[in-house]
């Protein structure tokens, strides 16, 4: 099974252009999206949490008390995209962890889903709901070097998952949230109504 130390990279550096305000600060289950994600990771006993923030980092840091205890890193180059944030986050993850979860702030899921991903064998663990693959994605730490090198040009995280398709384990879960992408106000409103 897995070793002891678990790590997570929470991606919260996006410009949130379609949403119109930082997604990390959207209300979610009595806190914010970022607060909820961090709380679920703590419930799932994740020891090393790296949060990648962008240009709104000061506003988010002031507003999300749950950031205490997490390691905050910055991606101030919006042009580097999601891959840039993954590289920055993966570089901050200490060597010696057993598995690394990569989760976007607008992809909230419960600690139960997180726990299921960490305790699954295989180099890559992906949750599925009703047969459809979702997120977050959990990687064996042996792939940390690859996460530290992803780029938009090489299709980022998808390329890593593709390269290790034969070692990928699908983890069926009962939460539709693993298939959500809260990219705009309509998607957020629909998801918020369903919780």
Buried (B, 14 or more C-beta within 10 A) or exposed (E): EBEEBBBBBBBBBBEBEBBEEBBBBBEBBEBBBBBBBBBBBBEBEBBBBBBBBBBBBEBBBEBBEBBEEBBBBBBEEBEBBBBBBBBBBBBBBEEEBBBBBBBBBBBBBBBBBBBBBBBBEBBBBBBBBEEEBBBBBBBBBEBBEBBBBBBEEEEBBEBBBEEBEEBBEBBEBEBBBBBBEBBEEEBBEEBEEEE
